[in-house]
Amino acid sequence: MENKLENILFINTGGGIGDALMCLPIFHYINENFSPKNIFYYSADLENFWFEEKLKEYKPNNLITIKNFPLQYGFENNHLKISKKLIKNFNFNYFDLIIDNQTRLKNTFIYRKIPHKYFISPSLNYLFSKPLFFTKKKKNLIIRLLFYLDKITGKKSTPNYKIEIPEKFVNKARELMPNEKKYIGFSITAGHPTRIKEISVQEIIKVANHYSKDFVPTFFIEDKYVETKRLLKTEINNSFFPEENLEKEFKKPMLVTAMGALTEFNITIDNGISHMLSFSNSKNYIFFNKSSEKFRPSNNNSSIYDCEKTEKKIDKLTSQEIINFIVKN
């Protein structure tokens, strides 16, 4: 494969804000090793277009969000018939490289129909990839793609989680969290209501009070969680909600990353904020109910507690178990 590829298509079938943030180390790798003119990004995100709106500050300069592919492209049988025609949306005849981050055979067959020169997919252990290396895919969504790209480049890389936080967010974070105090970050709410991802609020209160003698328990939590916030304020000594009464221009994920960089450490569940915090360089303790190997941030400053491995549900975790994990890691 050439060292320089002009147009690359990255297909991300994950739809949440955390799924989008997980892709950043891949974008970094692509730009460092292939110097593309454009990275075209398609996500089955129900037209959220994260990198054009909430995640605009994280966006690489050469990233172009695709907005005119069919909704949930790749998941419908009739999409197979239209894939070749999608190249007409661009001013070139084929993509130099398509990277497909998912493993469903149907989706892979559909995406491979888009005109291209090279194609990478972990589906069936990369069997449909070109160039093809016979190897077993890794479980983690990021590591498995970086692992295969390393096969192509001959490198042995680690995921790059370094980002430049815009100065206005750095300054606002310092204004909210002056350095005469020490802070511990908490993110305890899950964006997907149908899955068990949250730790008991009562146990979080105990953890926060345990640390409140020496630190300010700082909660990254949206305004819509009115009752939860009321309970936390009532039951926790010295609790802090920095995003309250914040100007609209700062109510963005980048401020969470900037504030996360000022904490001693952060306690979070498997949610979008855990991925915002993964770019902060502070220590993060992330509690997963399951599937941590697949969805965990792949940086060195994240310690993962996987309830599936301890045969315990996350909503049954006790404050002492949480504290013990933090002390040991």
C-alpha positions as CSV (number, residue, x, y, z in Angstrom):
1,M,0.0,0.0,0.0
2,E,1.3,3.5,-0.8
3,N,2.4,5.8,1.9
4,K,0.1,8.5,0.6
5,L,-3.6,7.9,0.0
6,E,-5.6,10.8,-1.2
7,N,-9.2,9.9,-0.3
8,I,-10.1,7.5,2.6
9,L,-13.6,6.5,3.6
10,F,-14.1,5.5,7.3
11,I,-17.3,3.8,8.1
12,N,-18.4,3.7,11.7
13,T,-21.6,1.8,12.4
14,G,-21.7,2.9,16.1
15,G,-24.2,5.7,16.6
16,G,-23.4,7.3,19.9
17,I,-21.2,10.2,20.8
18,G,-18.8,7.8,22.5
19,D,-18.6,5.7,19.4
20,A,-17.6,8.8,17.4
21,L,-14.9,9.8,20.0
22,M,-13.5,6.3,19.9
23,C,-12.5,6.8,16.3
24,L,-10.1,9.7,17.0
25,P,-7.0,7.5,17.5
26,I,-7.7,5.9,14.1
27,F,-7.9,9.3,12.5
28,H,-4.6,10.2,14.1
29,Y,-3.0,7.1,12.8
30,I,-4.3,7.6,9.3
31,N,-3.0,11.2,9.1
32,E,0.4,10.3,10.5
33,N,1.0,7.3,8.2
34,F,-0.9,8.0,5.0
35,S,-1.2,11.8,4.7
36,P,-4.6,11.8,3.0
37,K,-6.1,14.9,1.5
38,N,-9.5,13.8,2.9
39,I,-10.9,11.4,5.4
40,F,-14.6,10.9,4.6
41,Y,-16.5,9.8,7.7
42,Y,-19.8,8.0,7.6
43,S,-21.6,7.0,10.8
44,A,-25.0,5.3,11.3
45,D,-25.8,8.0,13.8
46,L,-29.4,8.8,12.8
47,E,-28.1,12.1,11.4
48,N,-26.5,13.4,14.5
49,F,-23.4,14.4,12.6
50,W,-21.4,14.6,15.8
51,F,-18.2,16.1,14.3
52,E,-20.1,18.9,12.7
53,E,-21.8,19.9,15.9
54,K,-21.0,18.8,19.4
55,L,-17.6,17.3,18.6
56,K,-16.5,20.0,16.2
57,E,-13.5,20.9,18.4
58,Y,-12.2,17.3,18.2
59,K,-12.5,17.1,14.5
60,P,-9.3,16.7,12.3
61,N,-8.9,19.4,9.7
62,N,-9.3,17.0,6.8
63,L,-12.3,15.2,8.1
64,I,-15.5,15.5,6.0
65,T,-18.7,14.1,7.3
66,I,-20.8,12.3,4.8
67,K,-24.5,13.4,5.0
68,N,-26.0,12.0,1.8
69,F,-25.7,8.2,2.3
70,P,-28.9,6.4,2.9
71,L,-30.1,6.4,6.5
72,Q,-28.6,3.4,8.4
73,Y,-26.6,2.6,5.3
74,G,-25.4,-1.1,5.2
75,F,-28.2,-2.5,7.3
76,E,-30.9,-2.9,4.5
77,N,-30.7,-5.5,1.8
78,N,-31.6,-3.0,-1.0
79,H,-28.4,-1.0,-0.1
80,L,-26.4,-3.6,-2.0
81,K,-27.9,-2.4,-5.3
82,I,-27.0,1.3,-4.8
83,S,-23.5,1.1,-3.3
84,K,-21.6,1.4,-6.6
85,K,-23.7,4.5,-7.5
86,L,-22.7,6.3,-4.3
87,I,-19.3,7.2,-5.7
88,K,-21.2,9.7,-7.9
89,N,-21.5,11.9,-4.8
90,F,-17.8,12.6,-5.0
91,N,-15.5,14.2,-7.5
92,F,-13.3,11.1,-8.0
93,N,-13.9,7.6,-9.3
94,Y,-12.9,5.5,-6.3
95,F,-11.7,5.6,-2.7
96,D,-8.0,4.9,-2.2
97,L,-9.0,3.1,1.0
98,I,-12.2,2.1,2.8
99,I,-12.0,1.2,6.5
100,D,-15.1,-0.6,7.8
101,N,-15.0,-0.9,11.6
102,Q,-17.8,-3.6,12.0
103,T,-18.1,-7.4,11.6
104,R,-21.5,-8.1,10.1
105,L,-21.1,-10.0,6.8
106,K,-24.1,-8.3,5.2
107,N,-22.8,-4.8,5.9
108,T,-19.3,-5.8,4.8
109,F,-20.6,-7.1,1.4
110,I,-22.5,-3.8,0.9
111,Y,-19.6,-1.5,1.8
112,R,-17.2,-3.5,-0.5
113,K,-19.4,-2.6,-3.4
114,I,-18.3,1.1,-3.2
115,P,-15.5,1.5,-5.7
116,H,-12.2,1.4,-4.0
117,K,-8.5,0.4,-4.3
118,Y,-7.9,-1.0,-0.8
119,F,-10.4,-2.2,1.8
120,I,-10.0,-3.1,5.5
121,S,-12.6,-4.8,7.6
122,P,-12.3,-7.1,10.7
123,S,-15.2,-9.1,9.4
124,L,-14.3,-12.9,9.5
125,N,-10.8,-12.0,10.7
126,Y,-10.1,-9.6,7.9
127,L,-10.9,-12.2,5.2
128,F,-12.3,-9.5,2.9
129,S,-9.5,-7.0,3.4
130,K,-7.0,-5.9,0.7
131,P,-4.2,-6.2,1.3
132,L,-4.9,-9.4,3.2
133,F,-3.0,-10.7,6.2
134,F,-4.2,-13.9,7.8
135,T,-4.6,-13.0,11.5
136,K,-7.2,-13.1,14.3
137,K,-9.0,-9.9,15.1
138,K,-8.6,-8.2,18.5
139,K,-11.7,-7.6,20.6
140,N,-11.3,-3.9,21.1
141,L,-12.9,-1.7,18.3
142,I,-9.8,0.5,18.2
143,I,-7.0,-1.9,18.8
144,R,-8.2,-4.3,16.1
145,L,-8.0,-1.7,13.4
146,L,-4.7,-0.3,14.6
147,F,-3.3,-3.8,14.8
148,Y,-4.2,-4.4,11.1
149,L,-2.9,-1.0,10.0
150,D,0.4,-1.9,11.7
151,K,0.5,-5.0,9.7
152,I,0.4,-2.9,6.6
153,T,2.8,-0.2,7.7
154,G,5.2,-2.5,9.5
155,K,5.0,-0.4,12.7
156,K,4.1,-1.3,16.3
157,S,2.0,1.6,17.5
158,T,0.0,2.6,20.5
159,P,-3.3,4.5,20.3
160,N,-2.7,8.3,20.2
161,Y,-5.1,10.1,22.6
162,K,-3.3,13.4,22.5
163,I,-5.5,16.3,21.4
164,E,-5.1,20.1,21.6
165,I,-7.8,21.6,23.9
166,P,-8.7,25.1,22.6
167,E,-7.5,27.8,24.9
168,K,-11.0,29.2,25.6
169,F,-12.0,25.8,27.0
170,V,-8.8,25.5,29.1
171,N,-9.4,29.0,30.5
172,K,-13.0,28.3,31.3
173,A,-12.1,25.1,33.0
174,R,-9.5,26.9,35.2
175,E,-12.1,29.5,36.0
176,L,-14.6,26.9,37.1
177,M,-12.0,24.8,39.0
178,P,-9.3,27.1,40.5
179,N,-6.2,25.2,41.6
180,E,-6.4,26.1,45.3
181,K,-8.7,23.1,45.6
182,K,-8.4,19.4,44.5
183,Y,-11.2,17.8,42.5
184,I,-12.4,14.3,41.7
185,G,-14.7,13.9,38.7
186,F,-17.8,11.7,38.6
187,S,-19.9,10.6,35.6
188,I,-22.7,8.3,36.7
189,T,-25.5,8.6,34.1
190,A,-25.9,6.4,31.0
191,G,-27.3,7.7,27.8
192,H,-29.0,4.4,26.8
193,P,-32.0,3.8,29.1
194,T,-32.6,0.2,28.0
195,R,-29.2,-1.1,29.2
196,I,-28.0,-1.6,32.8
197,K,-24.9,0.6,33.0
198,E,-25.3,2.7,36.1
199,I,-24.0,2.3,39.6
200,S,-26.5,2.7,42.4
201,V,-26.8,6.4,43.3
202,Q,-26.7,5.6,47.0
203,E,-23.3,3.9,46.6
204,I,-22.0,6.8,44.5
205,I,-23.0,9.1,47.4
206,K,-21.0,7.0,49.8
207,V,-18.0,7.1,47.5
208,A,-18.2,10.8,47.1
209,N,-18.5,11.4,50.8
210,H,-15.5,9.2,51.4
211,Y,-13.4,11.5,49.3
212,S,-15.1,14.8,50.1
213,K,-12.8,15.5,53.1
214,D,-9.8,16.0,50.9
215,F,-11.4,16.6,47.4
216,V,-14.3,18.3,45.8
217,P,-16.7,15.7,44.3
218,T,-17.3,17.2,40.8
219,F,-20.2,15.8,38.8
220,F,-20.3,15.9,35.0
221,I,-24.1,15.5,34.6
222,E,-26.6,17.0,32.3
223,D,-29.3,19.4,33.5
224,K,-32.1,17.0,32.6
225,Y,-31.2,14.7,35.5
226,V,-33.1,17.1,37.9
227,E,-34.0,14.5,40.6
228,T,-30.6,12.9,40.6
229,K,-28.8,16.2,41.0
230,R,-31.2,17.2,43.8
231,L,-30.4,14.0,45.7
232,L,-26.6,14.4,45.2
233,K,-26.7,18.0,46.4
234,T,-28.6,17.0,49.5
235,E,-26.6,14.0,50.4
236,I,-23.0,14.8,49.5
237,N,-20.7,17.2,51.4
238,N,-19.0,19.8,49.2
239,S,-20.5,18.6,45.9
240,F,-19.9,20.7,42.7
241,F,-21.8,20.8,39.4
242,P,-19.6,23.0,37.2
243,E,-21.8,23.0,34.1
244,E,-24.7,24.7,35.9
245,N,-25.4,28.2,34.7
246,L,-22.8,27.8,32.0
247,E,-22.9,29.9,28.8
248,K,-24.2,28.0,25.8
249,E,-20.9,28.2,23.9
250,F,-19.2,26.2,26.6
251,K,-21.9,23.5,27.0
252,K,-19.9,21.1,24.8
253,P,-17.9,17.9,25.3
254,M,-14.6,19.7,24.9
255,L,-15.2,21.5,28.2
256,V,-15.6,18.1,29.9
257,T,-12.2,17.1,28.6
258,A,-10.7,20.3,29.8
259,M,-12.2,20.0,33.2
260,G,-11.3,16.3,33.4
261,A,-7.7,17.4,32.9
262,L,-7.8,19.3,36.2
263,T,-9.1,16.5,38.4
264,E,-6.9,14.2,40.5
265,F,-8.8,11.4,38.9
266,N,-12.3,10.5,37.5
267,I,-14.8,7.9,38.3
268,T,-17.1,7.0,35.4
269,I,-19.3,4.3,34.0
270,D,-19.4,3.1,30.4
271,N,-20.8,6.2,28.7
272,G,-19.9,9.0,26.2
273,I,-18.3,11.1,29.0
274,S,-15.9,8.3,29.8
275,H,-14.5,8.8,26.2
276,M,-14.4,12.6,26.6
277,L,-12.4,12.1,29.8
278,S,-10.0,9.6,28.0
279,F,-8.5,12.6,26.2
280,S,-7.8,14.5,29.4
281,N,-4.7,12.7,30.5
282,S,-6.1,12.4,34.1
283,K,-6.5,8.9,35.6
284,N,-9.9,7.4,34.9
285,Y,-11.5,4.5,36.7
286,I,-14.2,3.2,34.3
287,F,-16.8,0.7,35.6
288,F,-18.4,-1.6,32.9
289,N,-21.3,-3.9,33.4
290,K,-20.0,-5.9,30.4
291,S,-18.2,-5.8,27.1
292,S,-15.3,-3.7,28.4
293,E,-12.8,-5.5,26.1
294,K,-14.7,-4.2,23.1
295,F,-15.6,-0.7,24.1
296,R,-13.0,0.5,26.6
297,P,-10.7,3.4,25.8
298,S,-7.3,2.0,24.8
299,N,-5.1,4.5,26.6
300,N,-2.7,4.0,29.5
301,N,-4.5,6.2,32.0
302,S,-7.8,4.2,32.1
303,S,-8.3,1.4,34.7
304,I,-11.2,-0.8,33.9
305,Y,-13.5,-2.7,36.3
306,D,-15.5,-5.3,34.3
307,C,-18.5,-6.6,36.3
308,E,-18.8,-9.5,33.8
309,K,-15.5,-10.8,35.0
310,T,-16.4,-10.6,38.6
311,E,-19.8,-12.0,38.0
312,K,-21.6,-9.1,39.5
313,K,-24.1,-6.6,38.1
314,I,-23.0,-3.0,38.1
315,D,-26.1,-1.8,40.0
316,K,-25.1,-4.2,42.8
317,L,-21.6,-2.8,43.3
318,T,-20.9,-1.4,46.7
319,S,-19.1,1.8,47.6
320,Q,-16.3,-0.2,49.3
321,E,-15.7,-2.3,46.2
322,I,-15.4,0.8,44.2
323,I,-13.0,2.4,46.6
324,N,-10.9,-0.7,46.9
325,F,-10.5,-0.9,43.1
326,I,-9.4,2.7,43.0
327,V,-6.9,2.2,45.9
328,K,-5.4,-0.9,44.2
329,N,-5.1,0.6,40.7
